[in-house]
Amino acid sequence: MSDTQTLIENRPPSVAGLFLDRVAATPDAEAYRYPVPPAAGEGPDEWKSLTWAQAAERVYAIAAGLIELGVQPEQRVALASATRVEWILGDLGIMCAGAATTTVYPQTNADESAFILSDSASKVLIAEDVTQLAKVQEKRAELPELTHVVVIDPAGVESGEGVLTLAELEQRGAAYLEKNPDLIKERVGAITKDQLATLIYTSGTTGRPKGVRLPHDNWSYMAKAIAATGLVGADDVQYLWLPLAHVFGKVLTSGQIEVGHVTAVDGRVDKIIENLPVVQPTYMAAVPRIFEKVYNGVAAKARAGGGAKYKIFQWASEVAREYAKVSQDNFRRTGTASVPFALSAKHKVADALVFAKIREAFGGNLRACVSGSAALAPEIGFFFSGAGIHILEGYGLTESSAASFVNPGEAYRTGTVGKPVPGTEVRIADDGEILLRGPGIMEGYHGLPEKTAEVLESDGWFHTGDIGELSPDGYLRITDRKKDLIKTSSGKYISPAEVEGQFKAVCPYVSNILVHGADRNFCTALIALDGPSILGWAKDNGLDGKSYAEVVAAPGTVALIEGYVKELNGGLQRWQTIKKFRLLPRDLDIEHGEITPSLKLKRPVVEREYKHLIDEMYAGAREA
């Protein structure tokens, strides 16, 4: 048995146990950094730290406080908050109490929040602020099992019957621990590997979300498997901004506890650009939309600098992509990422002019990024690779505890999601569907045995719903969602995600694009533009002062995007080409339910919302 197999197979039953081990091993090492906004409201945030011992003091107090409130093993405690250090402390506190965390996105409306709290039978809710508290109070009559709400941010909160602040819970817990000093060790010691640890509700595109049951063993396995990949070490600094209600964000907290590195936590997406030079992370995880935004921002800035600067940027982009493709191909064939002298010389010039500034914007120390949750357009991946920002694409689902595949360090291949993490099996079904089996697979959907049976076979194979192919040496490439493949009326199959990804690499102004064409004779597209980028263009093209809606309706803007659509079509098969498109009057967003909190497109919602524009594009067209 290999060392990796031994590490994974001899894993403890819970991450709560791993946390106790981590605290005992490195009590004085830095665990978390978090921002504290200035009291006056102006100036930069002050970043503070918690050692593992300091974090443990708070975690154990939260756990004891929950136990004192009557929380029993496996009972659900919900967390409705943006990503912040208290989310992690609260989640660990829940697990150390032997209870299970129900995750709720802070953007979730009152009706769906109430459904999740009711369906999960959550006994306590840890809410971020008065806004989250108000949602529960509005629906309190529908939540008879909910006994207490604990509020992280006390501003505007009146403690009273069933409501207390996190500080008050910790005080009560600390007092309870004084009388019961072995309480946490006993609770954690009693946790079994098949005991429920987390209920994550998937944001479905239709109907109510399903609760995915992830027992303690899933997270313990994930922690050990992440460590076994060798991608992160104890000296790393992680920047964590992803939503922790999402499985991708949540799995990163498990890996950190096993490895013991520092994590800087701040979920404010609008602060990412400001935070990176301060945190100077060595690695971070993100979703493709973030890389697309950075790419579009760099391109727009170059264009705003005048024709010469934009030409340099375009030249450097081509050099980056060529450099990445050649070096990755050579590494695959020879084990050395060498490139010809002429290309290396061009890359050196491009690095001095463009790439060094991009790396500096990421904090200057970034060794690698992990990208997941959706497909990254390969051309954008190759651009960043050539610029020295190494994006390791990975793959997983809520139902597989997030990290099923990841690219292996230096041997990463843009356009693939890498190889299975140690301990996970994969096979491709006859219809191309990816099937997974291993310790990361869910127990099932909460209270939905029929839905569970639809995707989980009795021998443990999980049907992902994704289509993919494996290379001879085990790299997986995702080609599409099984249900998202388009079949035109002429019988041709099209992957909308593939076409959409190519357009994002061609057009620096796009924010979101949806390709439509199922049962139609040709493909069309709904395109939402990136606000800052297109308004910057508008300023230099006679549309200064106009609103976003006015700019996207202007003939000049339509002509601009039409040029990029023609460029896209030049590289597509005839049946894939976009014959018509419409620019949307606003960008897609979470509030309207058009994208998920992890920034994935919800196709049915967008197609319903803009049905009139789709119908308009096909009006009068001859359908075969």
C-alpha positions as CSV (number, residue, x, y, z in Angstrom):
1,M,0.0,0.0,0.0
2,S,1.4,3.4,-1.0
3,D,1.9,6.3,1.5
4,T,-1.0,8.2,-0.2
5,Q,-3.4,5.2,0.2
6,T,-2.3,4.8,3.8
7,L,-2.9,8.5,4.5
8,I,-6.4,8.3,3.0
9,E,-7.5,4.9,4.3
10,N,-6.4,5.6,7.8
11,R,-8.3,8.9,8.0
12,P,-10.1,9.9,11.2
13,P,-13.9,9.9,11.2
14,S,-14.4,13.7,11.1
15,V,-12.9,17.1,10.3
16,A,-13.8,18.1,13.8
17,G,-11.2,15.5,14.9
18,L,-8.7,16.9,12.4
19,F,-9.3,20.3,13.8
20,L,-8.5,19.2,17.4
21,D,-5.3,17.5,16.0
22,R,-4.3,20.7,14.1
23,V,-4.7,22.8,17.2
24,A,-2.6,20.4,19.3
25,A,0.1,20.2,16.6
26,T,0.5,24.0,15.8
27,P,-1.3,26.0,18.4
28,D,0.7,29.2,17.9
29,A,0.8,29.1,14.1
30,E,-1.3,31.7,12.2
31,A,-4.6,30.1,11.0
32,Y,-6.8,32.9,9.7
33,R,-6.5,36.5,8.6
34,Y,-9.6,38.7,8.3
35,P,-10.3,42.4,7.5
36,V,-11.7,44.9,10.0
37,P,-13.1,48.0,8.3
38,P,-11.9,51.4,9.8
39,A,-14.1,52.8,12.5
40,A,-14.6,56.1,10.6
41,G,-15.6,54.3,7.5
42,E,-12.7,55.7,5.5
43,G,-9.3,54.3,4.6
44,P,-8.0,50.8,4.2
45,D,-9.2,47.8,6.2
46,E,-7.0,46.6,9.0
47,W,-6.1,42.9,8.7
48,K,-6.1,40.9,12.0
49,S,-5.0,37.3,12.6
50,L,-6.1,34.3,14.7
51,T,-3.7,31.5,15.7
52,W,-5.0,28.0,15.7
53,A,-5.3,28.1,19.5
54,Q,-7.2,31.4,19.4
55,A,-9.5,30.1,16.7
56,A,-10.1,26.9,18.8
57,E,-11.0,29.0,21.9
58,R,-13.8,30.6,19.9
59,V,-14.8,27.4,18.1
60,Y,-15.2,25.5,21.4
61,A,-17.1,28.3,22.9
62,I,-19.6,28.3,20.0
63,A,-19.9,24.5,20.2
64,A,-20.5,24.6,23.9
65,G,-23.0,27.5,23.5
66,L,-25.0,25.4,20.9
67,I,-25.0,22.4,23.2
68,E,-26.2,24.6,26.1
69,L,-29.1,25.7,23.8
70,G,-30.0,22.0,23.5
71,V,-28.5,21.1,20.2
72,Q,-28.0,17.3,19.9
73,P,-25.7,15.3,17.6
74,E,-26.8,15.4,13.9
75,Q,-29.4,18.1,14.6
76,R,-29.1,20.9,12.0
77,V,-27.8,24.4,12.7
78,A,-28.2,26.7,9.7
79,L,-25.6,29.3,8.6
80,A,-26.9,32.3,6.5
81,S,-23.9,34.6,6.0
82,A,-21.5,35.9,3.4
83,T,-17.9,34.5,3.5
84,R,-16.2,35.8,6.7
85,V,-14.0,34.3,9.4
86,E,-17.1,33.9,11.7
87,W,-18.7,31.5,9.0
88,I,-15.7,29.2,9.4
89,L,-15.7,29.4,13.2
90,G,-19.4,28.8,13.3
91,D,-19.2,25.8,11.0
92,L,-16.4,24.3,13.0
93,G,-18.3,25.0,16.2
94,I,-21.4,23.2,14.8
95,M,-19.3,20.2,13.8
96,C,-17.4,20.1,17.2
97,A,-20.9,20.0,18.8
98,G,-21.6,16.9,16.8
99,A,-24.3,18.7,14.9
100,A,-24.7,19.3,11.2
101,T,-24.4,22.6,9.2
102,T,-27.2,23.6,6.8
103,T,-25.8,26.2,4.4
104,V,-27.9,29.1,3.2
105,Y,-26.7,31.7,0.7
106,P,-27.2,35.2,2.1
107,Q,-28.8,36.2,-1.2
108,T,-31.6,33.6,-0.8
109,N,-35.0,35.2,-0.4
110,A,-37.2,34.8,2.6
111,D,-39.5,32.2,1.0
112,E,-36.7,29.8,-0.1
113,S,-34.7,30.4,3.2
114,A,-37.8,29.3,5.1
115,F,-38.1,26.2,2.9
116,I,-34.5,25.2,3.5
117,L,-34.8,25.8,7.3
118,S,-38.0,23.8,7.4
119,D,-36.9,21.0,5.1
120,S,-33.7,20.6,7.1
121,A,-35.5,20.9,10.4
122,S,-32.8,23.3,11.6
123,K,-33.0,24.0,15.3
124,V,-30.7,27.1,15.4
125,L,-29.8,29.6,12.7
126,I,-26.6,31.6,12.8
127,A,-27.4,34.7,10.7
128,E,-25.0,37.3,9.6
129,D,-27.0,40.5,10.4
130,V,-30.4,42.1,10.8
131,T,-31.2,41.5,7.1
132,Q,-30.9,37.7,7.5
133,L,-32.7,37.9,10.8
134,A,-35.6,39.8,9.2
135,K,-36.1,37.0,6.7
136,V,-36.6,34.4,9.5
137,Q,-38.8,36.7,11.5
138,E,-41.1,37.2,8.5
139,K,-41.6,33.4,8.3
140,R,-41.3,32.5,11.9
141,A,-44.8,30.9,12.0
142,E,-43.6,28.4,9.4
143,L,-40.6,27.3,11.4
144,P,-41.8,25.6,14.6
145,E,-38.5,23.6,15.0
146,L,-36.3,26.8,15.0
147,T,-35.7,27.7,18.6
148,H,-32.9,30.3,18.4
149,V,-31.3,32.8,16.0
150,V,-27.7,33.8,16.7
151,V,-26.7,37.0,14.9
152,I,-23.0,37.6,14.0
153,D,-23.1,41.4,13.4
154,P,-25.0,42.9,16.4
155,A,-25.7,46.3,14.8
156,G,-29.5,46.9,15.1
157,V,-30.2,43.6,16.8
158,E,-32.3,43.5,19.9
159,S,-31.5,40.4,22.0
160,G,-34.6,38.8,23.4
161,E,-36.8,35.7,23.2
162,G,-35.0,33.3,20.9
163,V,-32.5,35.9,19.6
164,L,-28.9,36.4,20.8
165,T,-25.7,37.7,19.3
166,L,-22.7,35.5,18.5
167,A,-20.7,37.2,21.3
168,E,-23.5,36.3,23.8
169,L,-23.5,32.7,22.5
170,E,-19.7,32.5,23.0
171,Q,-19.9,34.0,26.5
172,R,-22.6,31.4,27.5
173,G,-20.5,28.6,25.9
174,A,-17.3,29.6,27.7
175,A,-19.2,29.6,31.0
176,Y,-20.7,26.2,30.2
177,L,-17.2,24.8,29.3
178,E,-15.8,25.9,32.7
179,K,-18.3,23.5,34.3
180,N,-17.8,20.8,31.6
181,P,-14.1,21.0,30.6
182,D,-14.1,17.7,28.6
183,L,-17.4,18.5,26.8
184,I,-15.9,19.2,23.3
185,K,-13.4,16.2,23.4
186,E,-16.3,13.9,24.3
187,R,-18.6,15.2,21.6
188,V,-15.9,15.0,18.9
189,G,-14.8,11.6,20.1
190,A,-18.4,10.3,19.7
191,I,-18.7,11.4,16.1
192,T,-18.9,8.5,13.6
193,K,-17.8,8.7,10.0
194,D,-21.4,8.2,8.6
195,Q,-22.9,10.9,10.9
196,L,-24.3,13.8,9.0
197,A,-22.0,16.9,8.9
198,T,-23.4,19.1,6.2
199,L,-26.6,19.7,4.3
200,I,-26.0,21.8,1.2
201,Y,-29.0,22.8,-0.9
202,T,-28.3,22.9,-4.6
203,S,-29.6,25.9,-6.3
204,G,-31.8,24.1,-8.9
205,T,-32.9,25.8,-12.1
206,T,-36.5,24.6,-11.6
207,G,-38.5,23.7,-8.5
208,R,-37.2,23.6,-5.0
209,P,-33.5,23.0,-4.2
210,K,-32.5,19.5,-3.0
211,G,-30.5,19.0,0.2
212,V,-27.3,17.0,-0.4
213,R,-26.4,15.0,2.6
214,L,-22.6,14.9,3.2
215,P,-21.5,12.9,6.3
216,H,-18.3,13.7,8.3
217,D,-16.3,11.1,6.3
218,N,-16.7,13.1,3.1
219,W,-14.9,16.0,4.5
220,S,-12.3,14.0,6.3
221,Y,-11.6,12.2,3.0
222,M,-11.5,15.5,1.1
223,A,-9.0,17.0,3.6
224,K,-6.6,14.0,3.2
225,A,-7.1,13.8,-0.5
226,I,-6.3,17.5,-1.0
227,A,-3.1,17.1,1.1
228,A,-2.2,14.0,-0.9
229,T,-2.2,15.9,-4.2
230,G,0.8,17.9,-3.0
231,L,-0.6,21.1,-4.5
232,V,-0.6,23.0,-1.2
233,G,1.9,23.1,1.7
234,A,2.1,24.5,5.2
235,D,3.8,27.7,4.0
236,D,1.1,28.6,1.6
237,V,-1.2,31.6,2.0
238,Q,-4.7,31.1,0.6
239,Y,-7.1,33.9,-0.3
240,L,-10.6,32.7,0.3
241,W,-13.5,34.7,-1.0
242,L,-15.7,32.0,-2.5
243,P,-19.2,31.6,-1.0
244,L,-18.9,29.1,1.8
245,A,-22.5,28.1,1.4
246,H,-21.2,26.5,-1.9
247,V,-19.4,23.2,-1.8
248,F,-16.3,24.6,-3.6
249,G,-15.7,27.2,-0.8
250,K,-16.5,24.7,1.9
251,V,-14.0,22.0,0.8
252,L,-11.2,24.5,0.9
253,T,-11.7,24.9,4.7
254,S,-11.2,21.1,5.2
255,G,-8.0,21.0,3.2
256,Q,-6.6,24.0,5.1
257,I,-7.1,22.3,8.5
258,E,-5.2,19.2,7.3
259,V,-2.3,21.1,5.7
260,G,-2.2,23.9,8.4
261,H,-1.5,26.9,6.1
262,V,-2.8,30.4,6.5
263,T,-6.2,31.5,5.0
264,A,-7.1,35.1,4.5
265,V,-10.9,35.3,4.5
266,D,-13.0,38.0,2.9
267,G,-16.1,37.3,0.8
268,R,-16.6,40.8,-0.6
269,V,-16.2,40.3,-4.3
270,D,-15.8,44.0,-4.9
271,K,-12.7,44.0,-2.7
272,I,-10.8,41.2,-4.5
273,I,-8.6,43.6,-6.6
274,E,-7.9,45.8,-3.6
275,N,-7.1,42.8,-1.3
276,L,-4.8,40.8,-3.5
277,P,-1.8,43.1,-3.2
278,V,-2.4,43.3,0.6
279,V,-2.9,39.5,1.2
280,Q,-0.2,38.5,-1.4
281,P,-1.6,34.9,-1.6
282,T,0.4,32.0,-2.9
283,Y,-2.7,30.3,-4.1
284,M,-6.4,31.0,-4.5
285,A,-9.5,29.3,-5.9
286,A,-11.9,31.1,-8.1
287,V,-14.7,30.6,-10.7
288,P,-14.1,31.3,-14.4
289,R,-16.1,34.5,-14.3
290,I,-13.4,36.1,-12.1
291,F,-10.7,35.3,-14.7
292,E,-12.9,36.5,-17.5
293,K,-13.5,39.8,-15.6
294,V,-9.7,40.3,-15.1
295,Y,-9.0,39.5,-18.7
296,N,-11.7,41.9,-20.0
297,G,-10.5,44.6,-17.6
298,V,-6.9,44.3,-18.8
299,A,-8.0,44.3,-22.4
300,A,-10.3,47.4,-21.9
301,K,-7.5,49.2,-20.1
302,A,-5.1,48.5,-23.0
303,R,-7.7,49.7,-25.5
304,A,-8.3,52.9,-23.4
305,G,-4.5,53.6,-23.6
306,G,-4.7,54.1,-27.4
307,G,-4.1,52.2,-30.5
308,A,-0.5,51.4,-29.9
309,K,-1.0,50.1,-26.4
310,Y,-3.9,47.9,-27.6
311,K,-1.8,46.5,-30.4
312,I,0.9,45.6,-27.9
313,F,-1.7,43.9,-25.7
314,Q,-3.1,41.9,-28.6
315,W,0.4,40.8,-29.7
316,A,1.3,39.9,-26.1
317,S,-1.9,37.9,-25.8
318,E,-1.0,35.8,-28.8
319,V,2.5,35.3,-27.5
320,A,1.1,34.1,-24.1
321,R,-1.2,31.6,-25.8
322,E,1.4,30.2,-28.1
323,Y,4.0,30.0,-25.2
324,A,1.5,28.2,-23.0
325,K,0.4,25.7,-25.7
326,V,4.0,24.9,-26.8
327,S,5.3,24.6,-23.2
328,Q,2.4,22.4,-22.1
329,D,2.7,20.2,-25.2
330,N,6.5,19.8,-24.6
331,F,6.0,19.0,-20.9
332,R,3.4,16.3,-21.9
333,R,5.9,14.8,-24.4
334,T,9.2,15.2,-22.7
335,G,8.6,16.2,-19.1
336,T,10.2,19.6,-19.7
337,A,8.3,22.8,-20.4
338,S,10.9,24.1,-23.0
339,V,10.1,26.5,-25.9
340,P,12.1,27.5,-29.0
341,F,14.6,30.4,-28.5
342,A,12.6,32.8,-30.8
343,L,9.4,32.2,-28.8
344,S,11.2,32.6,-25.5
345,A,12.7,35.9,-26.6
346,K,9.3,37.2,-27.7
347,H,7.8,36.0,-24.4
348,K,10.6,37.9,-22.4
349,V,9.6,41.2,-24.1
350,A,5.9,40.6,-23.6
351,D,6.5,39.7,-20.0
352,A,8.3,43.0,-19.3
353,L,5.6,45.0,-21.2
354,V,2.4,43.2,-20.0
355,F,2.6,40.0,-18.0
356,A,4.6,41.3,-15.0
357,K,1.9,43.9,-14.3
358,I,-0.8,41.3,-14.4
359,R,1.1,39.1,-11.9
360,E,1.7,42.2,-9.7
361,A,-2.1,42.8,-9.7
362,F,-2.6,39.3,-8.3
363,G,-0.2,40.2,-5.4
364,G,3.1,39.1,-6.9
365,N,3.4,35.8,-5.0
366,L,0.7,33.7,-6.8
367,R,2.0,30.2,-7.5
368,A,-1.3,28.8,-8.8
369,C,-5.0,29.3,-9.0
370,V,-7.6,26.6,-8.9
371,S,-10.6,27.1,-11.1
372,G,-13.9,25.2,-10.8
373,S,-17.7,25.3,-10.7
374,A,-17.9,25.9,-14.5
375,A,-15.8,25.6,-17.6
376,L,-13.0,28.0,-18.2
377,A,-12.6,29.1,-21.9
378,P,-9.4,27.4,-23.0
379,E,-8.1,30.6,-24.8
380,I,-8.5,32.5,-21.5
381,G,-6.7,29.7,-19.6
382,F,-3.8,29.7,-22.1
383,F,-3.5,33.5,-21.9
384,F,-3.1,33.4,-18.1
385,S,-0.8,30.4,-18.3
386,G,1.5,32.2,-20.7
387,A,1.4,35.3,-18.4
388,G,2.6,33.2,-15.5
389,I,-0.7,32.9,-13.7
390,H,-1.1,29.1,-13.6
391,I,-4.8,28.1,-13.5
392,L,-5.3,24.5,-12.4
393,E,-8.8,23.6,-13.5
394,G,-10.7,21.1,-11.3
395,Y,-14.0,19.4,-11.3
396,G,-16.6,18.2,-8.8
397,L,-20.2,18.6,-7.7
398,T,-22.0,19.3,-4.5
399,E,-22.9,15.6,-4.6
400,S,-19.2,14.6,-4.7
401,S,-18.0,17.1,-2.0
402,A,-16.5,19.4,-4.7
403,A,-13.0,18.1,-5.4
404,S,-13.2,15.0,-7.6
405,F,-10.6,16.1,-10.2
406,V,-7.8,18.7,-10.2
407,N,-4.9,19.4,-12.5
408,P,-1.5,18.1,-11.2
409,G,0.8,21.0,-10.6
410,E,3.4,21.5,-13.3
411,A,1.8,18.8,-15.5
412,Y,-1.5,20.8,-15.8
413,R,-3.2,20.8,-19.1
414,T,-5.4,23.8,-20.0
415,G,-8.8,22.7,-21.3
416,T,-8.9,19.6,-19.0
417,V,-9.9,19.3,-15.3
418,G,-6.9,17.1,-14.6
419,K,-6.9,13.7,-12.9
420,P,-9.0,12.1,-10.1
421,V,-7.9,13.0,-6.6
422,P,-6.5,10.0,-4.8
423,G,-9.2,7.6,-3.8
424,T,-11.8,8.6,-6.4
425,E,-12.7,6.3,-9.3
426,V,-14.1,7.5,-12.7
427,R,-15.6,5.8,-15.8
428,I,-17.3,7.1,-18.9
429,A,-20.7,5.5,-19.6
430,D,-21.7,4.4,-23.1
431,D,-23.6,7.7,-23.7
432,G,-20.5,9.8,-22.6
433,E,-21.8,10.6,-19.1
434,I,-19.1,10.8,-16.4
435,L,-19.7,8.4,-13.5
436,L,-17.8,8.8,-10.1
437,R,-17.3,6.5,-7.1
438,G,-15.4,7.1,-3.9
439,P,-15.5,8.4,-0.3
440,G,-16.5,11.9,-1.5
441,I,-19.8,10.9,-2.9
442,M,-22.9,12.0,-1.0
443,E,-25.1,9.8,1.2
444,G,-28.1,11.0,-0.9
445,Y,-30.7,13.7,-1.2
446,H,-32.4,14.7,2.1
447,G,-35.8,13.1,2.4
448,L,-35.8,12.3,-1.4
449,P,-35.1,8.6,-1.8
450,E,-36.5,8.5,-5.4
451,K,-34.3,11.4,-6.5
452,T,-31.3,9.7,-4.9
453,A,-32.0,6.4,-6.7
454,E,-32.1,8.3,-10.1
455,V,-28.4,9.3,-9.8
456,L,-26.8,6.9,-7.3
457,E,-26.4,3.2,-8.1
458,S,-26.5,0.5,-5.5
459,D,-22.8,-0.2,-6.1
460,G,-21.8,3.4,-5.4
461,W,-21.5,4.9,-8.9
462,F,-22.8,8.4,-9.1
463,H,-24.2,9.8,-12.4
464,T,-22.9,13.3,-12.7
465,G,-25.1,14.5,-15.6
466,D,-21.9,15.8,-17.3
467,I,-20.5,14.5,-20.6
468,G,-16.7,14.0,-20.9
469,E,-13.8,12.1,-22.2
470,L,-10.7,10.6,-20.7
471,S,-7.2,10.9,-22.3
472,P,-5.2,7.7,-22.4
473,D,-3.2,9.0,-19.4
474,G,-6.2,9.8,-17.3
475,Y,-6.9,13.6,-17.9
476,L,-10.6,14.4,-18.0
477,R,-12.2,16.9,-20.4
478,I,-15.7,18.0,-19.8
479,T,-17.6,18.6,-23.0
480,D,-21.0,19.6,-21.7
481,R,-23.9,19.1,-19.3
482,K,-25.9,16.1,-20.6
483,K,-29.1,18.0,-20.4
484,D,-27.6,21.2,-21.9
485,L,-26.5,19.7,-25.3
486,I,-28.5,21.3,-28.1
487,K,-29.9,19.3,-31.0
488,T,-30.8,21.4,-33.9
489,S,-33.8,20.6,-36.1
490,S,-31.4,19.3,-38.7
491,G,-30.1,16.7,-36.2
492,K,-26.8,18.3,-35.3
493,Y,-25.6,18.2,-31.7
494,I,-24.0,21.5,-30.4
495,S,-22.3,22.2,-27.1
496,P,-23.5,25.7,-26.1
497,A,-20.8,26.0,-23.4
498,E,-18.1,25.4,-26.0
499,V,-19.4,28.2,-28.3
500,E,-20.0,30.5,-25.3
501,G,-16.5,29.9,-24.0
502,Q,-14.9,30.7,-27.4
503,F,-16.9,34.0,-27.6
504,K,-15.7,35.0,-24.1
505,A,-12.1,34.6,-25.4
506,V,-12.8,36.7,-28.5
507,C,-14.9,39.5,-27.1
508,P,-13.4,41.6,-24.3
509,Y,-16.8,43.3,-23.5
510,V,-18.9,40.2,-22.8
511,S,-20.2,39.4,-19.3
512,N,-22.6,36.5,-20.1
513,I,-23.7,34.8,-23.2
514,L,-26.4,32.2,-23.8
515,V,-26.5,30.2,-27.0
516,H,-29.9,28.9,-28.1
517,G,-30.8,26.6,-30.9
518,A,-32.6,23.4,-29.6
519,D,-35.0,22.1,-32.2
520,R,-34.3,25.2,-34.3
521,N,-32.7,25.5,-37.8
522,F,-29.9,27.8,-36.6
523,C,-28.3,29.1,-33.5
524,T,-28.9,32.5,-31.8
525,A,-27.4,34.2,-28.8
526,L,-28.5,36.4,-25.9
527,I,-25.5,38.6,-24.9
528,A,-25.0,40.6,-21.7
529,L,-22.1,43.1,-21.7
530,D,-19.7,43.9,-18.9
531,G,-20.8,47.3,-17.5
532,P,-17.4,48.9,-16.8
533,S,-15.8,47.7,-20.0
534,I,-18.6,48.8,-22.4
535,L,-19.2,52.1,-20.6
536,G,-15.4,52.8,-21.0
537,W,-15.7,52.1,-24.7
538,A,-18.9,54.3,-24.9
539,K,-17.0,57.2,-23.4
540,D,-14.6,57.2,-26.3
541,N,-17.2,56.6,-29.0
542,G,-19.7,59.4,-28.7
543,L,-21.9,57.8,-26.0
544,D,-20.4,59.4,-22.9
545,G,-23.0,60.0,-20.1
546,K,-25.4,57.4,-21.5
547,S,-26.8,54.7,-19.3
548,Y,-25.9,51.0,-19.7
549,A,-29.3,50.3,-21.4
550,E,-28.9,53.3,-23.7
551,V,-25.3,52.2,-24.7
552,V,-26.3,48.6,-25.5
553,A,-29.2,49.8,-27.6
554,A,-27.0,52.1,-29.6
555,P,-26.4,51.0,-33.3
556,G,-22.6,51.5,-32.8
557,T,-22.5,49.1,-29.9
558,V,-24.5,46.5,-31.8
559,A,-22.1,46.9,-34.7
560,L,-19.1,46.5,-32.4
561,I,-20.4,43.2,-31.0
562,E,-21.5,42.0,-34.4
563,G,-17.8,42.2,-35.4
564,Y,-16.9,39.9,-32.6
565,V,-19.7,37.5,-33.5
566,K,-18.4,37.3,-37.1
567,E,-14.9,36.6,-35.7
568,L,-16.3,33.8,-33.5
569,N,-18.2,32.3,-36.5
570,G,-15.0,32.2,-38.5
571,G,-13.7,29.5,-36.2
572,L,-16.9,27.4,-35.9
573,Q,-18.5,24.7,-38.0
574,R,-21.4,26.0,-40.1
575,W,-24.1,24.5,-37.9
576,Q,-22.5,26.0,-34.8
577,T,-22.5,29.6,-36.1
578,I,-24.5,32.4,-34.4
579,K,-26.8,33.7,-37.1
580,K,-28.6,36.3,-34.9
581,F,-28.0,37.9,-31.5
582,R,-29.6,40.3,-29.1
583,L,-27.9,42.5,-26.5
584,L,-29.7,42.4,-23.1
585,P,-30.8,45.7,-21.5
586,R,-28.9,44.7,-18.3
587,D,-26.4,42.2,-17.1
588,L,-27.6,38.9,-15.6
589,D,-27.4,38.7,-11.9
590,I,-28.1,36.6,-8.8
591,E,-30.9,38.8,-7.6
592,H,-33.1,38.0,-10.6
593,G,-32.2,34.3,-10.3
594,E,-30.4,34.2,-13.7
595,I,-27.1,33.1,-12.3
596,T,-26.2,31.0,-9.2
597,P,-24.2,32.4,-6.3
598,S,-21.2,30.6,-7.8
599,L,-21.9,32.6,-11.0
600,K,-23.2,29.8,-13.2
601,L,-25.8,30.5,-15.8
602,K,-29.3,29.3,-15.2
603,R,-30.4,28.6,-18.7
604,P,-34.1,27.9,-18.3
605,V,-34.5,31.1,-16.2
606,V,-32.8,33.3,-18.8
607,E,-34.6,31.7,-21.7
608,R,-38.0,32.3,-19.9
609,E,-37.1,35.9,-19.0
610,Y,-36.1,36.8,-22.5
611,K,-38.4,34.5,-24.5
612,H,-39.6,37.6,-26.5
613,L,-36.1,38.3,-27.7
614,I,-35.6,34.6,-28.7
615,D,-39.0,34.5,-30.5
616,E,-38.1,37.8,-32.3
617,M,-34.8,36.3,-33.6
618,Y,-36.7,33.3,-35.1
619,A,-39.8,35.3,-36.3
620,G,-40.2,34.8,-40.1
621,A,-37.3,32.4,-40.3
622,R,-37.9,29.2,-42.1
623,E,-37.7,26.3,-39.6
624,A,-36.6,23.0,-41.0
